[in-house]
Amino acid sequence: MDSGIKYSEKDLYSLKVKYNGLLERNKKAEVFFKANSVSECIKYLDLFNDVTRQLSGIIFFIEFLSGEELSYEQKINGFNEVRE
């Protein structure tokens, strides 16, 4: 079924790069949350939630554009093919 949406491989590549960057931020935030007090963590909770929502949205778009479900490995570790 043709969705009518046009995209290029460059679009998919850009989404993967963006995903990797957000994933790194998410991992750093998890380390921060484990190392700091609850009151300190609450200050950054909205930002963490925003990054998490963005990751979820990008997963949806990558799966939609590629027609394939991301593997657990890709969701957790990102995309090796776009690492710089």
N, CA, C and O of each residue as an XYZ file, in Angstrom:
336
protein
N       0.837     -1.177      0.000
C       0.000      0.000      0.000
C       0.885      1.245      0.000
O       1.779      1.370      0.837
N       0.644      2.150     -0.918
C       1.416      3.383     -1.024
C       0.814      4.428     -0.097
O      -0.353      4.793     -0.238
N       1.610      4.906      0.847
C       1.126      5.892      1.816
C       1.048      7.290      1.209
O       0.430      8.183      1.790
N       1.664      7.485      0.057
C       1.691      8.796     -0.560
C       2.784      9.696     -0.006
O       3.001     10.799     -0.507
N       3.465      9.230      1.019
C       4.537     10.007      1.630
C       5.834      9.700      0.901
O       6.213      8.541      0.729
N       6.502     10.757      0.478
C       7.770     10.590     -0.228
C       8.924     10.874      0.731
O       8.896     11.855      1.475
N       9.908     10.031      0.707
C      11.092     10.224      1.536
C      12.276      9.647      0.791
O      12.129      8.881     -0.162
N      13.438     10.030      1.244
C      14.660      9.525      0.624
C      15.464      8.742      1.651
O      15.177      8.780      2.847
N      16.455      8.046      1.173
C      17.372      7.342      2.072
C      18.080      8.344      2.980
O      18.431      8.024      4.116
N      18.286      9.562      2.468
C      18.908     10.609      3.279
C      18.022     10.951      4.478
O      18.528     11.199      5.573
N      16.696     10.966      4.273
C      15.765     11.221      5.378
C      15.892     10.141      6.443
O      15.946     10.439      7.636
N      15.938      8.899      6.010
C      16.056      7.778      6.940
C      17.397      7.846      7.676
O      17.462      7.611      8.882
N      18.451      8.166      6.950
C      19.782      8.321      7.549
C      19.754      9.421      8.619
O      20.277      9.238      9.718
N      19.143     10.553      8.290
C      19.062     11.672      9.236
C      18.301     11.294     10.497
O      18.686     11.690     11.597
N      17.227     10.535     10.348
C      16.470     10.074     11.515
C      17.320      9.165     12.393
O      17.257      9.245     13.619
N      18.107      8.310     11.771
C      18.969      7.398     12.536
C      20.054      8.166     13.287
O      20.371      7.834     14.429
N      20.623      9.185     12.654
C      21.627     10.020     13.318
C      20.990     10.738     14.506
O      21.564     10.777     15.594
N      19.805     11.302     14.293
C      19.083     11.989     15.376
C      18.781     11.017     16.509
O      18.936     11.359     17.681
N      18.349      9.805     16.165
C      18.052      8.787     17.174
C      19.296      8.482     18.005
O      19.228      8.445     19.234
N      20.425      8.266     17.344
C      21.666      7.967     18.070
C      22.023      9.088     19.044
O      22.432      8.822     20.174
N      21.871     10.336     18.613
C      22.181     11.463     19.479
C      21.269     11.524     20.697
O      21.728     11.745     21.817
N      19.981     11.327     20.469
C      19.031     11.324     21.584
C      19.262     10.138     22.508
O      19.108     10.253     23.724
N      19.628      9.015     21.940
C      19.891      7.824     22.750
C      21.076      8.070     23.687
O      21.056      7.646     24.842
N      22.099      8.752     23.188
C      23.249      9.092     24.036
C      22.825     10.009     25.180
O      23.243      9.820     26.323
N      21.993     11.003     24.869
C      21.480     11.894     25.920
C      20.695     11.098     26.951
O      20.832     11.320     28.154
N      19.877     10.175     26.479
C      19.060      9.358     27.373
C      19.938      8.514     28.302
O      19.664      8.404     29.497
N      20.985      7.927     27.745
C      21.884      7.097     28.556
C      22.622      7.936     29.602
O      22.802      7.499     30.738
N      23.046      9.135     29.218
C      23.713     10.025     30.170
C      22.746     10.448     31.277
O      23.134     10.563     32.440
N      21.492     10.678     30.906
C      20.485     11.047     31.901
C      20.253      9.912     32.891
O      20.092     10.153     34.087
N      20.236      8.689     32.403
C      20.051      7.544     33.301
C      21.188      7.463     34.318
O      20.956      7.172     35.492
N      22.404      7.719     33.871
C      23.552      7.734     34.784
C      23.376      8.857     35.809
O      23.611      8.661     37.002
N      22.964     10.024     35.339
C      22.732     11.160     36.225
C      21.682     10.826     37.278
O      21.877     11.101     38.462
N      20.569     10.234     36.849
C      19.487      9.909     37.783
C      19.922      8.896     38.836
O      19.456      8.941     39.975
N      20.791      8.006     38.469
C      21.272      7.010     39.437
C      22.249      7.614     40.445
O      22.387      7.111     41.560
N      22.921      8.687     40.052
C      23.989      9.246     40.882
C      23.554     10.430     41.742
O      24.315     10.876     42.601
N      22.352     10.943     41.527
C      21.941     12.158     42.218
C      20.690     11.951     43.056
O      19.981     10.952     42.929
N      20.445     12.931     43.915
C      19.285     12.863     44.808
C      17.986     13.022     44.023
O      17.975     13.522     42.898
N      16.911     12.589     44.636
C      15.592     12.704     44.006
C      15.281     14.165     43.702
O      14.797     14.482     42.616
N      15.553     15.050     44.646
C      15.243     16.468     44.428
C      16.034     17.043     43.254
O      15.514     17.876     42.511
N      17.273     16.615     43.079
C      18.082     17.063     41.940
C      17.540     16.474     40.637
O      17.502     17.158     39.614
N      17.133     15.239     40.671
C      16.619     14.563     39.474
C      15.297     15.160     39.008
O      15.049     15.262     37.806
N      14.455     15.551     39.947
C      13.146     16.112     39.595
C      13.298     17.367     38.742
O      12.447     17.645     37.897
N      14.362     18.122     38.951
C      14.608     19.333     38.165
C      14.711     19.030     36.671
O      14.368     19.868     35.837
N      15.179     17.846     36.344
C      15.441     17.491     34.947
C      14.484     16.438     34.399
O      14.669     15.949     33.284
N      13.475     16.093     35.168
C      12.561     15.027     34.763
C      11.790     15.372     33.490
O      11.621     14.515     32.623
N      11.320     16.615     33.365
C      10.590     17.004     32.152
C      11.472     16.896     30.914
O      11.013     16.450     29.862
N      12.722     17.297     31.032
C      13.659     17.191     29.910
C      13.891     15.728     29.542
O      13.902     15.369     28.364
N      14.076     14.894     30.552
C      14.259     13.457     30.319
C      13.038     12.871     29.614
O      13.171     12.103     28.662
N      11.849     13.240     30.088
C      10.624     12.736     29.465
C      10.497     13.206     28.024
O      10.016     12.458     27.172
N      10.920     14.433     27.736
C      10.879     14.948     26.373
C      11.802     14.148     25.457
O      11.417     13.795     24.342
N      13.001     13.865     25.915
C      13.944     13.061     25.127
C      13.361     11.672     24.878
O      13.463     11.142     23.771
N      12.755     11.088     25.898
C      12.153      9.760     25.761
C      11.020      9.772     24.737
O      10.901      8.850     23.930
N      10.186     10.817     24.766
C       9.093     10.937     23.781
C       9.655     11.081     22.365
O       9.137     10.484     21.422
N      10.712     11.872     22.226
C      11.324     12.040     20.906
C      11.868     10.716     20.379
O      11.700     10.397     19.202
N      12.517      9.949     21.245
C      13.031      8.634     20.840
C      11.897      7.749     20.344
O      12.015      7.096     19.307
N      10.808      7.732     21.086
C       9.656      6.910     20.712
C       9.099      7.337     19.356
O       8.768      6.494     18.522
N       8.996      8.643     19.143
C       8.490      9.144     17.868
C       9.398      8.792     16.706
O       8.920      8.432     15.630
N      10.692      8.890     16.911
C      11.638      8.561     15.844
C      11.588      7.072     15.528
O      11.681      6.682     14.364
N      11.443      6.238     16.552
C      11.287      4.794     16.305
C      10.100      4.568     15.383
O      10.198      3.818     14.412
N       8.977      5.214     15.683
C       7.775      5.068     14.851
C       8.068      5.450     13.403
O       7.725      4.703     12.487
N       8.700      6.607     13.187
C       8.958      7.063     11.825
C       9.959      6.177     11.088
O       9.780      5.900      9.902
N      10.997      5.737     11.768
C      11.968      4.849     11.117
C      11.286      3.551     10.697
O      11.489      3.073      9.581
N      10.483      2.985     11.584
C       9.778      1.744     11.242
C       8.792      1.969     10.103
O       8.656      1.121      9.221
N       8.105      3.103     10.118
C       7.143      3.414      9.064
C       7.842      3.577      7.717
O       7.412      3.006      6.714
N       8.915      4.353      7.700
C       9.608      4.624      6.442
C      10.346      3.408      5.900
O      10.402      3.198      4.688
N      10.913      2.607      6.801
C      11.676      1.439      6.346
C      10.784      0.230      6.099
O      11.159     -0.684      5.364
N       9.603      0.225      6.714
C       8.715     -0.932      6.584
C       9.166     -2.109      7.425
O       8.674     -3.224      7.247
N      10.096     -1.875      8.340
C      10.637     -2.943      9.192
C      10.610     -2.512     10.651
O      10.812     -1.341     10.974
N      10.359     -3.477     11.521
C      10.402     -3.205     12.948
C      11.857     -3.170     13.405
O      12.669     -3.995     12.986
N      12.178     -2.209     14.264
C      13.537     -2.136     14.793
C      13.787     -3.306     15.729
O      12.892     -3.748     16.449
N      14.998     -3.790     15.706
C      15.374     -4.870     16.614
C      15.596     -4.299     18.013
O      15.761     -3.091     18.185
N      15.597     -5.169     18.988
C      15.902     -4.772     20.366
C      17.275     -4.106     20.409
O      17.453     -3.078     21.062
N      18.227     -4.688     19.720
C      19.600     -4.162     19.670
C      19.619     -2.723     19.141
O      20.303     -1.867     19.702
N      18.878     -2.458     18.074
C      18.831     -1.112     17.510
C      18.187     -0.129     18.482
O      18.658      0.998     18.636
N      17.117     -0.553     19.131
C      16.431      0.341     20.071
C      17.316      0.687     21.260
O      17.281      1.816     21.748
N      18.102     -0.266     21.728
C      18.925     -0.067     22.920
C      20.277      0.576     22.605
O      20.773      1.391     23.383
N      20.873      0.210     21.467
C      22.234      0.665     21.153
C      22.336      1.601     19.958
O      23.416      2.126     19.686
N      21.260      1.820     19.250
C      21.291      2.724     18.112
C      21.736      2.041     16.829
O      21.681      0.818     16.699
N      22.171      2.851     15.900
C      22.493      2.386     14.553
C      23.982      2.538     14.277
O      24.493      3.650     14.148
N      24.666      1.411     14.190
C      26.112      1.430     13.928
C      26.448      2.040     12.577
O      27.497      2.666     12.423
N      25.568      1.864     11.592
C      25.878      2.316     10.239
C      25.920      3.838     10.099
O      26.363      4.343      9.068
N      25.472      4.571     11.107
C      25.504      6.031     11.010
C      26.396      6.668     12.074
O      26.368      7.884     12.262
N      27.169      5.866     12.754
C      28.073      6.418     13.776
C      29.213      7.156     13.092
O      29.734      6.722     12.065
N      29.581      8.271     13.679
C      30.655      9.084     13.085
C      31.952      8.873     13.808
O      32.964      9.474     13.449
